[in-house]
Amino acid sequence: MEQIKTKYINSGFGTAPVYFTAISTILGAVLFLRFGFAVGTLGFWGTVFIILLGHLITIPTALAISEIATNTRVEGGGEYFIISRSFGLKIGSTIGITLYFSQAISVAFYIIAFTEAFEPFFNWFNNRFGMMLPRQAISVPTLLLLGLLILRKGADMGMKMLYAVNIILFLAMVLFFAGNPVQPGEDLTRMPGNNFGFFNKENFFIMFAICFPAFTGMTAGVGLSGDLKNPGKSIPLGTMGGTITGLLLYLLVVWKLAVSASHDGLLEDQLIMSRIALFGAVMIPLGLAASTSSSALGSILVAPRTLQALANDGSFPFVRINNFLSKGKGKANEPYNATLVSFLIALFFVMMGNIDTVAGVISMFFLITYGTLCLISFLNHFGSSPSYRPRFRSKWYFSLGGFILSVWVMFMINPVYTVLAYAVLAIIYLIIEHYNKEEKGLVDIFEGALFQLNRRLRVFMQKHQSTIENKEWRPSAICISPNSFERDKVLELMKWISHQHGFGTYFHFIEGYYSKQTFNESREMLHLLIESQKEHGGALYIDTMISPSYTSAIAQVIQTPSISGMENNMVLFEFDKSHPEELERILDNINLARAGNFDCCIFAGSSYPIRNKNGIHVWIRETDEKNTNLMILLGYIIVAHPDWSKSQIKIFITSTRGRREIVKEDLQERIAEGRLPITLTNIEIVMLTEDQTLSDAVLTHSKSAGLTLIGFREEIIKHDAINFFTDFQGVGDILFVNASQFKQIN
């Protein structure tokens, strides 16, 4: 998607507009119209709990915004800019679009609430003419007038109005706190002050959804980022100042309502504050009008700037739409077209909206946005990116808590709406991703966090390695081979071993000295190997090793730490049965691996295809005391792979005449003790005659086996090793196993 770049010309606002935009939105419609109802519905402590829970979400968000704003150069677009520059265009645009709609709908919400300030006029009109005027008689002209002023005068006019309404709002709050309790009357039959407690808990999240828009005002000033002289300073100070001021005033207002009005009065009169305040009949409707008009003003200043920033980044799939919405007016690039679109959306909701319904919709959108902002902050903390150096720092656990609470509260309010909201987000993301394939996306977001998680897990594994080893054994195998592209059976074997219970690292060996040429060759081969293994899946880690000789390569590999965090404990060699000369290279270096107490396995690959359905055969001799458990464990680990889903393990135990009963009793005892995870039906005792060799017995019973496991002792390496490893002609693939020490089977 083509990006449209527009130069922002800063208006030079300081911290005060951020603070006053936030505080005028915080002390808005919900405070005047719904806090009394909340106290009457839930009681004093229930409403306090709403305030505290809401701020457990908004304060971490305010901290996150302040932190991210001091890490990057903040331009126009406010919260959208912060999200997109931290998460990338794909997710930034996704959240930015939903954020924009919540801001645009907020304009309608505050205009509808503004209309409630004229309730005395509606009552007078009804009494005088015998009919009730629709609220749209006030709300629609008000919205149109506000839109005309903003379109003609821009943000400077908005700031002048903002200061004026904040003065009125301040006076209204002072007179409210100076007022006396409501005296009982014919419609208020109870004495005030009986509203403490926490009741009607089943309505808690309904009231929370209605009240939460009051708390969202703390981010209102962030939308002025493109008009600020120093956003990195003004956003943290203004946002945190407004948030803390709002929290304190909320708690004081709720206390004043609880001690100053009766339970019935709080429920029946949405302007109960006018009965409490000095000159309340005038000042509270005036304060409501001031706060809602300023909140609407703040939203109409912010929403178009978010939309304009989205269009400047080319977020929408059509260039003409981006061109139209990004078009500004004047030296300050006022978002003229974006403002016009925002007013049309607001007008739609003003014509049809109910204040409580609109409040619930806004709450869901803002909760998504706040949760995302907290997640950004957490991932930046956890990922510890070198480029993340904010001058203001929050704590990662605040951000994580804000994210979790946001998601939890959404589900508690309405699980269906929550799922739908995230579904809409997913659809928007997929559309944006389709047009911005090269931009930063979901995968990139978690890279830093996954890196840190992997780093910490590896350190943890290393520190607790001895404890883990004492509890249970699991393979951490390494294999090095120059024949990766000629034969791939050993890659399959490593894939089986590392599938579920262990970990495997395969090195492609490149003989030579390390140079730019060999390095480039290794990168090319590594890419080809990784691509070839993608089709097969699996958890095998693949790398390359450049070394002058096979011996030096083995020495390097066995000293290389495993990326799993486990110490490598097994070395797997491989050779082709049709090329027995390859054994010499293995036998010359196997003691090198044994010196490090590694379990050593030698895979003898045959020309036969892999016959998984024919099962795994494990051959155990009386001299295989150390190897027995390792071979059985490897057999069960390999057969757990889906490639062997229709297979089973069969164990053959060789014995000489006269020892059959002794071997059988020993087996029964070990199985009963749980030392062998097998049953007698899986075991066959093979009696060897004096002139019969092990290879003869293996050829007789395991000629068609998918994989055959045979143990070997250290003495074999010293005496006649070539004959031993090549004496099983006619048998398929064989894995020779030598354990460095006895393995306990739990």
TAUR-V500882 format. One record per run of one state. SS is the DSSP state (@ for helix, = for strand, . for the rest). FROM is the first residue (numbers start at 1). LEN is the number of residues. If there is no record, write none. Layout:
BEGIN
SS_FROM_LEN / SS_FROM_LEN
END
This chain:
BEGIN
._1_12 / =_13_1 / ._14_1 / @_15_12 / ._27_2 / @_29_5 / ._34_1 / @_35_35 / ._70_9 / @_79_9 / ._88_1 / @_89_28 / ._117_2 / @_119_11 / ._130_6 / @_136_43 / ._179_22 / @_201_27 / =_228_1 / ._229_2 / @_231_30 / ._261_2 / @_263_6 / ._269_4 / @_273_4 / ._277_3 / @_280_33 / ._313_6 / @_319_8 / ._327_2 / =_329_1 / ._330_4 / =_334_1 / ._335_1 / @_336_17 / ._353_2 / @_355_29 / ._384_12 / @_396_18 / ._414_1 / @_415_21 / ._436_6 / @_442_4 / ._446_1 / @_447_17 / ._464_1 / @_465_7 / ._472_4 / =_476_6 / ._482_7 / @_489_9 / ._498_5 / =_503_9 / ._512_4 / @_516_19 / ._535_6 / =_541_7 / ._548_2 / @_550_10 / ._560_10 / =_570_7 / ._577_5 / @_582_6 / ._588_2 / @_590_5 / ._595_4 / =_599_7 / ._606_6 / @_612_3 / ._615_1 / =_616_5 / ._621_6 / @_627_13 / ._640_2 / @_642_3 / ._645_4 / =_649_8 / ._657_3 / @_660_13 / ._673_7 / @_680_3 / =_683_6 / ._689_5 / @_694_9 / ._703_4 / =_707_5 / ._712_2 / @_714_5 / ._719_2 / @_721_5 / ._726_8 / =_734_5 / ._739_8
END
